[in-house]
Amino acid sequence: MKGPATAGWPKEGNPGQAFDVWLRNALPFNKPFRNHAYYTLNFIPSIATMVFGLMAGELLQSPLRPWRKFGWLVGVGLLGMGAGLALDLGGVCPLIKKIWTPSWTLFSGGACLVLLGAFYALVDLWGWRRWTLPAVVLGANSIAVYVVLELYCGWMVKTINQQVVHGIWPSISVPWAATITSLLAVGAFWLVFYVLYRSRVFVRI
C-alpha cells in the first residue's frame, strides 16, 4: 500500500537505511555501502509477527471462556489494524509488505487476528467444520508446505503454464493464463499434501 507516509520514508532516507549505512560501513567491505531494498532492522517486526501468533495460540489454549477468547482476538485485531493505518496515514511509517515495516506488522497482524477470531467462532463455537478440510490438510503439514513451495513453486508454475495452459489454449490471454496457471498449481500442490495427510505423514520439529 502507498499512503502519505511513503513520501516521508524514502528508500535512501529512513531509520532502517541509516542503520545499515552505519553498520555495513563499519565492517570490512571492499566498497562503501549506500543503499539496498531490505534493511537489517526489519527482522524485528518480522519476529513481532511470530510473537503475535504465539500469543494468539496461548490465548486459545487458556481457560478463558470461548466467547471472551473471540472478543480478545477480534478486539486486539481491530486495534492493530487501526494502529497500522494510523501510522501510515499520519505520515509516521508506510504500510509496505515487502520489507515488513512496523505499521504493516500491526496492520497485517491485526487482520490475521480478526480472521482467526472469525474462524474460531465458525469452527469451534458454532461447529461448522465440514468445509475446513482444504485448510486442515495444509495446516497439518505447514512446515512441509513452506519448504516445498519455496523449492518447487516456480518450477510448478512454469511447467503448468507451458505444458498445460498454453499447450491446450495457445491463444489464451495473459490475465486468464496467469489465473488458470495459479489455480492449477495450487490444486496440484494440495493433492500432494492430501496424499500425505491421508497417509499420516507429517513433518514436524
N, CA, C and O of each residue as an XYZ file, in Angstrom:
820
protein
N       0.828     -1.195      0.000
C       0.000      0.000      0.000
C       0.863      1.247      0.000
O       1.966      1.251      0.547
N       0.364      2.288     -0.606
C       1.065      3.560     -0.621
C       0.202      4.607      0.052
O      -0.915      4.877     -0.391
N       0.708      5.189      1.108
C      -0.027      6.219      1.824
C       0.815      7.470      1.974
O       1.883      7.564      1.370
N       0.355      8.450      2.780
C       1.103      9.687      2.966
C       2.491      9.478      3.538
O       3.395     10.277      3.294
N       2.666      8.394      4.307
C       3.971      8.176      4.916
C       5.034      7.803      3.902
O       6.225      7.962      4.173
N       4.629      7.309      2.739
C       5.609      6.852      1.754
C       6.521      7.980      1.308
O       7.724      7.777      1.142
N       5.960      9.174      1.112
C       6.769     10.313      0.667
C       7.788     10.722      1.717
O       8.865     11.211      1.378
N       7.456     10.525      3.000
C       8.379     10.882      4.063
C       9.278      9.743      4.496
O      10.001      9.865      5.484
N       9.244      8.646      3.775
C      10.040      7.464      4.116
C      10.739      6.976      2.856
O      10.498      5.850      2.420
N      11.599      7.796      2.260
C      12.258      7.384      1.016
C      13.251      6.257      1.271
O      13.726      6.062      2.390
N      13.550      5.523      0.208
C      14.454      4.384      0.328
C      15.832      4.801      0.810
O      16.527      4.025      1.466
N      16.227      6.029      0.484
C      17.565      6.486      0.852
C      17.570      7.322      2.123
O      18.616      7.868      2.475
N      16.446      7.448      2.828
C      16.431      8.322      3.993
C      15.431      7.904      5.043
O      14.451      8.613      5.269
N      15.644      6.782      5.687
C      14.778      6.334      6.766
C      15.636      5.641      7.817
O      16.794      5.326      7.541
N      15.108      5.397      9.007
C      15.943      4.827     10.085
C      16.600      3.499      9.730
O      17.755      3.271     10.090
N      15.884      2.617      9.030
C      16.467      1.326      8.665
C      17.657      1.484      7.744
O      18.680      0.822      7.920
N      17.525      2.366      6.757
C      18.624      2.592      5.828
C      19.809      3.259      6.526
O      20.962      2.922      6.256
N      19.524      4.204      7.423
C      20.601      4.874      8.149
C      21.378      3.889      9.024
O      22.603      3.969      9.115
N      20.676      2.974      9.659
C      21.348      1.964     10.486
C      22.238      1.073      9.631
O      23.362      0.756     10.022
N      21.740      0.664      8.461
C      22.537     -0.211      7.602
C      23.762      0.500      7.049
O      24.822     -0.111      6.910
N      23.630      1.781      6.731
C      24.800      2.545      6.265
C      25.875      2.550      7.346
O      27.054      2.344      7.058
N      25.463      2.787      8.597
C      26.427      2.784      9.694
C      27.026      1.397      9.906
O      28.242      1.254     10.029
N      26.157      0.362      9.950
C      26.619     -0.987     10.249
C      27.502     -1.543      9.150
O      28.597     -2.038      9.420
N      27.030     -1.463      7.901
C      27.771     -2.084      6.801
C      29.093     -1.370      6.536
O      30.075     -2.011      6.162
N      29.130     -0.061      6.722
C      30.387      0.666      6.501
C      31.357      0.501      7.665
O      32.537      0.830      7.543
N      30.865     -0.007      8.795
C      31.763     -0.303      9.909
C      32.430     -1.658      9.728
O      33.379     -1.985     10.441
N      31.936     -2.451      8.776
C      32.501     -3.766      8.502
C      33.486     -3.677      7.333
O      33.403     -2.749      6.528
N      34.406     -4.621      7.234
C      35.466     -4.533      6.211
C      35.009     -4.990      4.811
O      35.438     -6.038      4.330
N      34.137     -4.198      4.163
C      33.753     -4.481      2.789
C      34.663     -3.707      1.834
O      35.251     -2.690      2.201
N      34.766     -4.211      0.596
C      35.631     -3.568     -0.394
C      35.064     -2.233     -0.869
O      35.822     -1.301     -1.140
N      33.733     -2.130     -0.973
C      33.105     -0.918     -1.472
C      32.233     -0.287     -0.393
O      31.647     -1.004      0.417
N      32.137      1.036     -0.366
C      31.262      1.679      0.614
C      29.794      1.333      0.354
O      29.358      1.252     -0.794
N      29.057      1.135      1.415
C      27.650      0.764      1.310
C      26.779      2.014      1.352
O      26.994      2.910      2.168
N      25.769      2.061      0.436
C      24.871      3.210      0.393
C      23.419      2.821      0.619
O      22.720      3.444      1.417
N      22.962      1.779     -0.095
C      21.537      1.514     -0.042
C      21.220      0.133     -0.595
O      21.941     -0.383     -1.449
N      20.130     -0.464     -0.100
C      19.560     -1.651     -0.720
C      18.079     -1.696     -0.373
O      17.580     -0.846      0.364
N      17.381     -2.688     -0.906
C      15.919     -2.715     -0.778
C      15.448     -3.276      0.558
O      14.315     -3.016      0.965
N      16.285     -4.033      1.242
C      15.891     -4.640      2.513
C      16.816     -4.141      3.619
O      17.995     -3.880      3.382
N      16.275     -4.012      4.818
C      17.034     -3.450      5.924
C      17.217     -4.478      7.031
O      16.328     -5.286      7.300
N      18.377     -4.436      7.667
C      18.690     -5.380      8.730
C      17.671     -5.328      9.855
O      17.269     -6.370     10.372
N      17.249     -4.136     10.240
C      16.336     -3.977     11.372
C      14.940     -4.527     11.096
O      14.122     -4.612     12.013
N      14.654     -4.897      9.856
C      13.332     -5.450      9.576
C      13.124     -6.833     10.195
O      12.013     -7.363     10.174
N      14.197     -7.420     10.751
C      13.997     -8.685     11.448
C      13.178     -8.486     12.722
O      12.552     -9.426     13.209
N      13.180     -7.269     13.261
C      12.440     -7.006     14.499
C      10.931     -7.090     14.284
O      10.268     -7.831     15.010
N      10.351     -6.354     13.306
C       8.910     -6.531     13.083
C       8.548     -7.925     12.589
O       7.439     -8.398     12.839
N       9.467     -8.593     11.889
C       9.189     -9.973     11.460
C       9.046    -10.890     12.674
O       8.151    -11.734     12.719
N       9.937    -10.721     13.661
C       9.841    -11.511     14.887
C       8.566    -11.159     15.641
O       7.927    -12.030     16.231
N       8.194     -9.871     15.620
C       6.965     -9.453     16.301
C       5.755    -10.186     15.739
O       4.844    -10.546     16.486
N       5.738    -10.412     14.424
C       4.638    -11.157     13.813
C       4.565    -12.572     14.381
O       3.478    -13.072     14.672
N       5.716    -13.214     14.539
C       5.741    -14.560     15.114
C       5.250    -14.545     16.557
O       4.522    -15.443     16.979
N       5.646    -13.531     17.305
C       5.224    -13.431     18.707
C       3.710    -13.258     18.793
O       3.067    -13.832     19.673
N       3.134    -12.463     17.876
C       1.679    -12.312     17.847
C       0.990    -13.673     17.690
O      -0.008    -13.964     18.349
N       1.548    -14.489     16.806
C       0.978    -15.817     16.585
C       1.078    -16.698     17.826
O       0.133    -17.412     18.160
N       2.231    -16.648     18.514
C       2.392    -17.425     19.733
C       1.407    -16.981     20.809
O       0.817    -17.809     21.503
N       1.235    -15.667     20.942
C       0.311    -15.144     21.948
C      -1.132    -15.535     21.629
O      -1.914    -15.835     22.531
N      -1.477    -15.529     20.346
C      -2.831    -15.944     19.957
C      -3.048    -17.419     20.281
O      -4.122    -17.800     20.747
N      -2.038    -18.249     20.038
C      -2.144    -19.659     20.368
C      -2.307    -19.888     21.863
O      -3.103    -20.728     22.283
N      -1.550    -19.136     22.672
C      -1.676    -19.262     24.121
C      -3.062    -18.814     24.589
O      -3.630    -19.396     25.513
N      -3.597    -17.782     23.947
C      -4.940    -17.324     24.302
C      -5.970    -18.416     24.036
O      -6.836    -18.676     24.871
N      -5.873    -19.055     22.874
C      -6.845    -20.093     22.532
C      -6.745    -21.301     23.469
O      -7.736    -21.999     23.685
N      -5.560    -21.550     24.024
C      -5.390    -22.674     24.941
C      -5.621    -22.296     26.405
O      -5.528    -23.148     27.289
N      -5.917    -21.040     26.658
C      -6.124    -20.568     28.023
C      -7.498    -20.999     28.544
O      -8.344    -21.439     27.765
N      -7.724    -20.874     29.856
C      -9.021    -21.274     30.428
C     -10.124    -20.226     30.279
O     -11.202    -20.392     30.848
N      -9.881    -19.169     29.537
C     -10.918    -18.159     29.336
C     -12.137    -18.762     28.657
O     -12.034    -19.760     27.944
N     -13.288    -18.148     28.887
C     -14.494    -18.610     28.219
C     -14.364    -18.393     26.708
O     -13.740    -17.426     26.271
N     -14.950    -19.287     25.915
C     -14.783    -19.217     24.457
C     -15.123    -17.859     23.847
O     -14.368    -17.348     23.019
N     -16.246    -17.272     24.246
C     -16.611    -16.007     23.621
C     -15.713    -14.854     24.057
O     -15.579    -13.861     23.342
N     -15.096    -14.989     25.233
C     -14.113    -13.986     25.640
C     -12.854    -14.099     24.784
O     -12.244    -13.089     24.434
N     -12.471    -15.321     24.450
C     -11.340    -15.507     23.533
C     -11.642    -14.847     22.196
O     -10.808    -14.138     21.634
N     -12.840    -15.090     21.700
C     -13.257    -14.467     20.448
C     -13.190    -12.950     20.545
O     -12.704    -12.283     19.632
N     -13.675    -12.412     21.645
C     -13.662    -10.963     21.824
C     -12.256    -10.389     21.854
O     -11.998     -9.342     21.261
N     -11.340    -11.074     22.546
C      -9.960    -10.619     22.596
C      -9.310    -10.650     21.207
O      -8.621     -9.709     20.813
N      -9.538    -11.733     20.481
C      -8.944    -11.848     19.147
C      -9.424    -10.731     18.235
O      -8.611    -10.052     17.607
N     -10.717    -10.536     18.155
C     -11.264     -9.531     17.255
C     -10.936     -8.116     17.742
O     -10.586     -7.245     16.944
N     -11.053     -7.892     19.060
C     -10.782     -6.558     19.587
C      -9.338     -6.124     19.380
O      -9.074     -5.027     18.889
N      -8.402     -6.999     19.759
C      -6.986     -6.670     19.576
C      -6.644     -6.587     18.098
O      -5.822     -5.766     17.691
N      -7.274     -7.438     17.293
C      -7.028     -7.391     15.849
C      -7.446     -6.068     15.237
O      -6.693     -5.473     14.465
N      -8.629     -5.606     15.572
C      -9.099     -4.310     15.057
C      -8.209     -3.175     15.555
O      -7.941     -2.223     14.823
N      -7.754     -3.279     16.799
C      -6.852     -2.268     17.346
C      -5.540     -2.238     16.568
O      -5.023     -1.166     16.253
N      -5.002     -3.423     16.257
C      -3.756     -3.480     15.487
C      -3.922     -2.919     14.090
O      -3.055     -2.188     13.611
N      -5.024     -3.251     13.427
C      -5.270     -2.709     12.086
C      -5.395     -1.190     12.131
O      -4.861     -0.487     11.274
N      -6.100     -0.696     13.132
C      -6.250      0.753     13.258
C      -4.929      1.446     13.523
O      -4.660      2.513     12.971
N      -4.092      0.835     14.377
C      -2.793      1.434     14.678
C      -1.896      1.458     13.443
O      -1.210      2.448     13.189
N      -1.903      0.369     12.680
C      -1.089      0.345     11.462
C      -1.523      1.388     10.458
O      -0.690      2.080      9.873
N      -2.837      1.505     10.254
C      -3.344      2.531      9.335
C      -3.025      3.929      9.840
O      -2.690      4.813      9.051
N      -3.126      4.136     11.151
C      -2.844      5.460     11.714
C      -1.384      5.859     11.494
O      -1.092      7.013     11.179
N      -0.471      4.900     11.661
C       0.941      5.201     11.423
C       1.194      5.572      9.969
O       2.013      6.442      9.676
N       0.480      4.903      9.054
C       0.647      5.200      7.630
C       0.004      6.537      7.271
O       0.652      7.405      6.686
N      -1.258      6.698      7.620
C      -1.985      7.929      7.257
C      -1.452      9.143      8.006
O      -1.593     10.274      7.542
N      -0.836      8.907      9.171
C      -0.268     10.016      9.924
C       1.115     10.412      9.464
O       1.710     11.341     10.011
N       1.639      9.715      8.458
C       2.948     10.078      7.918
C       4.123      9.591      8.736
O       5.242     10.065      8.545
N       3.895      8.642      9.656
C       4.971      8.162     10.520
C       5.751      7.034      9.868
O       6.980      7.074      9.811
N       5.036      6.025      9.375
C       5.684      4.846      8.793
C       4.736      4.227      7.777
O       3.587      3.942      8.116
N       5.177      4.011      6.544
C       4.269      3.498      5.499
C       3.972      2.013      5.638
O       4.763      1.258      6.202
N       2.822      1.608      5.119
C       2.466      0.199      5.046
C       3.169     -0.420      3.839
O       2.740     -0.214      2.704
N       4.245     -1.177      4.072
C       4.984     -1.815      2.988
C       5.208     -3.276      3.361
O       5.976     -3.580      4.273
N       4.537     -4.170      2.656
C       4.647     -5.592      2.973
C       6.027     -6.137      2.661
O       6.567     -6.940      3.422
N       6.602     -5.703      1.543
C       7.831     -6.327      1.050
C       8.959     -6.251      2.072
O       9.735     -7.198      2.199
N       9.065     -5.145      2.803
C      10.125     -5.016      3.804
C       9.560     -5.090      5.227
O      10.281     -4.854      6.196
N       8.271     -5.418      5.349
C       7.629     -5.689      6.637
C       7.869     -4.540      7.618
O       8.475     -4.724      8.673
N       7.391     -3.372      7.254
C       7.530     -2.208      8.121
C       6.709     -2.383      9.403
O       5.778     -3.188      9.423
N       7.033     -1.645     10.474
C       6.269     -1.774     11.729
C       4.773     -1.535     11.548
O       3.957     -2.228     12.155
N       4.409     -0.558     10.716
C       2.983     -0.302     10.501
C       2.319     -1.501      9.818
O       1.184     -1.853     10.141
N       3.031     -2.128      8.870
C       2.479     -3.301      8.212
C       2.369     -4.471      9.193
O       1.426     -5.259      9.120
N       3.333     -4.581     10.109
C       3.276     -5.624     11.123
C       2.000     -5.511     11.950
O       1.317     -6.508     12.189
N       1.681     -4.294     12.386
C       0.473     -4.080     13.178
C      -0.785     -4.335     12.352
O      -1.718     -4.993     12.814
N      -0.804     -3.807     11.122
C      -1.996     -3.947     10.283
C      -2.236     -5.406      9.898
O      -3.343     -5.919     10.062
N      -1.198     -6.072      9.387
C      -1.368     -7.459      8.941
C      -1.607     -8.391     10.116
O      -2.413     -9.317     10.024
N      -0.900     -8.150     11.234
C      -1.124     -8.965     12.416
C      -2.545     -8.815     12.933
O      -3.179     -9.789     13.338
N      -3.041     -7.570     12.912
C      -4.418     -7.338     13.332
C      -5.414     -8.025     12.427
O      -6.389     -8.609     12.899
N      -5.174     -7.957     11.120
C      -6.081     -8.626     10.170
C      -6.091    -10.133     10.399
O      -7.143    -10.769     10.325
N      -4.911    -10.708     10.678
C      -4.842    -12.153     10.941
C      -5.601    -12.525     12.207
O      -6.251    -13.569     12.262
N      -5.519    -11.668     13.228
C      -6.247    -11.955     14.466
C      -7.749    -11.886     14.250
O      -8.492    -12.702     14.795
N      -8.202    -10.925     13.462
C      -9.633    -10.824     13.166
C     -10.098    -12.072     12.418
O     -11.140    -12.642     12.743
N      -9.331    -12.492     11.422
C      -9.690    -13.697     10.674
C      -9.651    -14.932     11.567
O     -10.520    -15.800     11.474
N      -8.640    -15.009     12.433
C      -8.558    -16.142     13.357
C      -9.777    -16.170     14.273
O     -10.343    -17.232     14.531
N     -10.180    -14.998     14.762
C     -11.366    -14.928     15.597
C     -12.613    -15.382     14.859
O     -13.451    -16.090     15.417
N     -12.734    -14.970     13.594
C     -13.898    -15.367     12.797
C     -13.925    -16.876     12.584
O     -14.970    -17.508     12.736
N     -12.768    -17.461     12.228
C     -12.716    -18.908     12.023
C     -12.927    -19.663     13.335
O     -13.537    -20.732     13.348
N     -12.428    -19.113     14.425
C     -12.635    -19.739     15.734
C     -14.123    -19.796     16.059
O     -14.616    -20.805     16.562
N     -14.831    -18.714     15.771
C     -16.273    -18.697     16.025
C     -16.995    -19.700     15.132
O     -17.853    -20.447     15.601
N     -16.645    -19.717     13.837
C     -17.323    -20.614     12.910
C     -17.077    -22.083     13.226
O     -18.004    -22.892     13.231
N     -15.811    -22.420     13.490
C     -15.432    -23.828     13.624
C     -15.632    -24.340     15.051
O     -16.282    -25.365     15.260
N     -15.071    -23.624     16.033
C     -15.092    -24.133     17.406
C     -16.371    -23.780     18.160
O     -16.862    -24.584     18.952
N     -16.906    -22.604     17.927
C     -18.084    -22.191     18.689
C     -19.385    -22.631     18.035
O     -20.326    -23.014     18.730
N     -19.451    -22.582     16.711
C     -20.680    -22.945     16.012
C     -20.620    -24.331     15.367
O     -21.638    -24.844     14.903
N     -19.433    -24.936     15.336
C     -19.301    -26.309     14.867
C     -19.389    -26.514     13.373
O     -19.689    -27.620     12.923
N     -19.134    -25.473     12.585
C     -19.169    -25.623     11.119
C     -17.796    -26.104     10.645
O     -16.909    -25.289     10.388
N     -17.619    -27.405     10.531
C     -16.286    -27.960     10.293
C     -16.122    -28.684      8.959
O     -14.990    -28.920      8.537
N     -17.190    -29.036      8.295
C     -17.057    -29.854      7.096
C     -16.272    -29.153      5.989
O     -15.579    -29.808      5.211
N     -16.375    -27.834      5.916
C     -15.739    -27.087      4.829
C     -14.254    -26.839      5.072
O     -13.586    -26.264      4.213
N     -13.720    -27.256      6.216
C     -12.358    -26.892      6.601
C     -11.288    -27.849      6.092
O     -10.102    -27.591      6.295
N     -11.667    -28.956      5.431
C     -10.673    -29.951      5.013
C      -9.517    -29.362      4.200
O      -8.367    -29.696      4.487
N      -9.761    -28.491      3.189
C      -8.620    -27.940      2.445
C      -7.610    -27.233      3.332
O      -6.403    -27.376      3.132
N      -8.087    -26.472      4.310
C      -7.174    -25.768      5.204
C      -6.516    -26.721      6.193
O      -5.345    -26.548      6.531
N      -7.254    -27.728      6.663
C      -6.697    -28.705      7.603
C      -5.544    -29.471      6.968
O      -4.521    -29.707      7.611
N      -5.706    -29.856      5.717
C      -4.657    -30.591      5.010
C      -3.361    -29.787      4.980
O      -2.285    -30.338      5.213
N      -3.454    -28.503      4.698
C      -2.253    -27.660      4.628
C      -1.725    -27.327      6.016
O      -0.515    -27.338      6.241
N      -2.624    -27.032      6.944
C      -2.190    -26.677      8.288
C      -1.541    -27.831      9.032
O      -0.658    -27.606      9.860
N      -1.956    -29.057      8.759
C      -1.376    -30.214      9.431
C       0.054    -30.486      8.990
O       0.789    -31.198      9.674
N       0.454    -29.930      7.858
C       1.805    -30.151      7.336
C       2.422    -28.822      6.919
O       3.038    -28.725      5.857
N       2.259    -27.807      7.746
C       2.645    -26.448      7.360
C       4.132    -26.304      7.056
O       4.511    -25.551      6.159
N       4.980    -27.024      7.799
C       6.426    -26.933      7.540
C       6.757    -27.504      6.168
O       7.522    -26.909      5.409
N       6.183    -28.651      5.854
C       6.420    -29.255      4.543
C       5.865    -28.369      3.441
O       6.487    -28.230      2.388
N       4.710    -27.771      3.667
C       4.128    -26.864      2.672
C       5.082    -25.716      2.383
O       5.330    -25.387      1.223
N       5.614    -25.107      3.431
C       6.520    -23.968      3.261
C       7.765    -24.374      2.473
O       8.157    -23.686      1.531
N       8.383    -25.486      2.857
C       9.628    -25.913      2.205
C       9.381    -26.270      0.743
O      10.140    -25.856     -0.134
N       8.330    -27.034      0.476
C       8.044    -27.460     -0.898
C       7.724    -26.261     -1.784
O       8.186    -26.199     -2.923
N       6.947    -25.315     -1.286
C       6.620    -24.143     -2.089
C       7.861    -23.300     -2.364
O       8.029    -22.784     -3.469
N       8.724    -23.159     -1.373
C       9.948    -22.393     -1.581
C      10.842    -23.042     -2.634
O      11.497    -22.344     -3.408
N      10.871    -24.373     -2.667
C      11.770    -25.082     -3.581
C      11.175    -25.300     -4.970
O      11.895    -25.235     -5.967
N       9.866    -25.560     -5.044
C       9.299    -26.043     -6.304
C       8.161    -25.201     -6.869
O       7.622    -25.533     -7.925
N       7.784    -24.123     -6.194
C       6.648    -23.337     -6.680
C       6.916    -22.764     -8.078
O       6.077    -22.865     -8.972
N       8.099    -22.163     -8.250
C       8.433    -21.578     -9.546
C       8.450    -22.610    -10.654
O       7.946    -22.364    -11.749
N       9.030    -23.766    -10.370
C       9.081    -24.835    -11.371
C       7.675    -25.323    -11.714
O       7.368    -25.543    -12.885
N       6.826    -25.492    -10.713
C       5.467    -25.971    -10.951
C       4.676    -24.977    -11.805
O       4.009    -25.371    -12.761
N       4.751    -23.704    -11.461
C       4.016    -22.681    -12.213
C       4.496    -22.624    -13.658
O       3.690    -22.552    -14.585
N       5.809    -22.656    -13.844
C       6.366    -22.604    -15.191
C       5.947    -23.819    -16.015
O       5.582    -23.688    -17.184
N       6.003    -24.998    -15.402
C       5.646    -26.227    -16.117
C       4.180    -26.239    -16.511
O       3.845    -26.571    -17.648
N       3.311    -25.883    -15.586
C       1.873    -25.863    -15.883
C       1.559    -24.819    -16.940
O       0.741    -25.057    -17.829
N       2.197    -23.678    -16.847
C       1.933    -22.607    -17.809
C       2.329    -23.022    -19.223
O       1.598    -22.769    -20.180
N       3.493    -23.661    -19.346
C       3.996    -24.029    -20.675
C       3.331    -25.289    -21.216
O       2.904    -25.324    -22.370
N       3.244    -26.315    -20.388
C       2.811    -27.619    -20.880
C       1.292    -27.809    -20.865
O       0.750    -28.540    -21.694
N       0.613    -27.160    -19.938
C      -0.822    -27.385    -19.800
C      -1.633    -26.225    -20.348
O      -2.417    -26.393    -21.281
N      -1.442    -25.045    -19.765
C      -2.290    -23.905    -20.131
C      -2.085    -23.507    -21.584
O      -3.023    -23.537    -22.380
N      -0.850    -23.132    -21.931
C      -0.600    -22.713    -23.314
C      -0.566    -23.908    -24.268
O      -0.737    -23.749    -25.476
N      -0.347    -25.100    -23.721
C      -0.397    -26.275    -24.576
C      -1.804    -26.602    -25.031
O      -2.007    -27.112    -26.133
N      -2.787    -26.302    -24.169
C      -4.184    -26.574    -24.515
C      -4.834    -25.364    -25.177
O      -5.551    -25.495    -26.169
N      -4.571    -24.174    -24.611
C      -5.144    -22.941    -25.174
C      -4.003    -21.995    -25.565
O      -3.704    -21.059    -24.824
N      -3.365    -22.225    -26.716
C      -2.191    -21.418    -27.082
C      -2.488    -19.941    -27.265
O      -1.583    -19.116    -27.145
N      -3.739    -19.585    -27.553
C      -4.056    -18.180    -27.796
C      -4.714    -17.498    -26.603
O      -5.237    -16.393    -26.744
N      -4.698    -18.134    -25.426
C      -5.356    -17.563    -24.260
C      -4.662    -16.276    -23.823
O      -3.439    -16.166    -23.906
N      -5.448    -15.301    -23.355
C      -4.885    -14.019    -22.954
C      -4.072    -14.166    -21.674
O      -4.272    -15.108    -20.907
N      -3.156    -13.229    -21.448
C      -2.234    -13.317    -20.306
C      -2.950    -13.346    -18.957
O      -2.630    -14.202    -18.132
N      -3.913    -12.443    -18.693
C      -4.565    -12.493    -17.374
C      -5.235    -13.831    -17.083
O      -5.116    -14.363    -15.979
N      -5.945    -14.378    -18.081
C      -6.604    -15.657    -17.877
C      -5.594    -16.780    -17.717
O      -5.788    -17.684    -16.905
N      -4.522    -16.725    -18.488
C      -3.483    -17.754    -18.383
C      -2.868    -17.756    -16.989
O      -2.648    -18.818    -16.406
N      -2.590    -16.570    -16.454
C      -1.995    -16.481    -15.111
C      -2.956    -17.011    -14.057
O      -2.541    -17.710    -13.133
N      -4.232    -16.684    -14.189
C      -5.222    -17.146    -13.214
C      -5.367    -18.661    -13.245
O      -5.355    -19.316    -12.203
N      -5.504    -19.211    -14.446
C      -5.668    -20.665    -14.582
C      -4.412    -21.392    -14.101
O      -4.503    -22.419    -13.428
N      -3.241    -20.856    -14.447
C      -1.991    -21.471    -14.012
C      -1.902    -21.500    -12.493
O      -1.524    -22.519    -11.915
N      -2.245    -20.399    -11.846
C      -2.174    -20.332    -10.384
C      -3.131    -21.332     -9.742
O      -2.767    -22.020     -8.788
N      -4.357    -21.412    -10.268
C      -5.337    -22.343     -9.702
C      -4.890    -23.796     -9.866
O      -5.026    -24.604     -8.947
N      -4.357    -24.116    -11.042
C      -3.886    -25.484    -11.269
C      -2.686    -25.818    -10.391
O      -2.572    -26.938     -9.892
N      -1.792    -24.851    -10.202
C      -0.621    -25.091     -9.351
C      -1.044    -25.320     -7.903
O      -0.544    -26.231     -7.243
N      -1.964    -24.494     -7.411
C      -2.463    -24.680     -6.043
C      -3.123    -26.050     -5.905
O      -2.907    -26.754     -4.918
N      -3.929    -26.423     -6.899
C      -4.591    -27.722     -6.853
C      -3.616    -28.877     -6.861
O      -3.798    -29.857     -6.138
N      -2.569    -28.765     -7.683
C      -1.578    -29.844     -7.757
C      -0.838    -30.004     -6.435
O      -0.659    -31.121     -5.950
N      -0.408    -28.883     -5.853
C       0.283    -28.960     -4.570
C      -0.648    -29.507     -3.484
O      -0.232    -30.312     -2.651
N      -1.908    -29.063     -3.500
C      -2.834    -29.522     -2.466
C      -3.039    -31.033     -2.551
O      -3.123    -31.703     -1.522
N      -3.118    -31.570     -3.757
C      -3.291    -33.010     -3.908
C      -2.109    -33.778     -3.323
O      -2.283    -34.836     -2.718
N      -0.909    -33.237     -3.511
C       0.276    -33.878     -2.928
C       0.152    -33.941     -1.408
O       0.396    -34.982     -0.798
N      -0.229    -32.819     -0.807
C      -0.316    -32.784      0.647
C      -1.542    -33.546      1.159
O      -1.558    -34.005      2.301
N      -2.564    -33.678      0.316
C      -3.707    -34.501      0.709
C      -3.301    -35.964      0.803
O      -3.735    -36.671      1.713
N      -2.474    -36.422     -0.128
C      -1.963    -37.797     -0.072
C      -1.141    -37.996      1.202
O      -1.272    -39.020      1.873
N      -0.292    -37.020      1.536
C       0.492    -37.117      2.767
C      -0.418    -37.132      3.993
O      -0.171    -37.861      4.953
N      -1.474    -36.316      3.947
C      -2.419    -36.243      5.064
C      -3.128    -37.579      5.264
O      -3.246    -38.059      6.392
N      -3.596    -38.177      4.179
C      -4.280    -39.458      4.277
C      -3.323    -40.573      4.716
O      -3.728    -41.546      5.352
N      -2.046    -40.404      4.361
C      -1.037    -41.411      4.758
C      -0.478    -41.146      6.145
O       0.378    -41.891      6.622
N      -0.958    -40.085      6.799
C      -0.500    -39.690      8.131
C       0.994    -39.392      8.161
O       1.690    -39.745      9.113
N       1.476    -38.740      7.109
C       2.877    -38.331      7.036
C       2.937    -36.840      7.294
O       2.434    -36.035      6.511
N       3.572    -36.482      8.426
C       3.658    -35.079      8.830
C       5.101    -34.716      9.167
O       5.801    -35.479      9.832
N       5.538    -33.546      8.703
C       6.885    -33.059      9.009
C       6.777    -32.113     10.196
O       6.076    -31.103     10.126
N       7.458    -32.430     11.271
C       7.390    -31.623     12.490
C       8.771    -31.412     13.073
O       9.705    -32.168     12.808
N       8.874    -30.365     13.875
C      10.151    -30.082     14.585
C       9.982    -30.514     16.039
O      10.911    -30.378     16.835
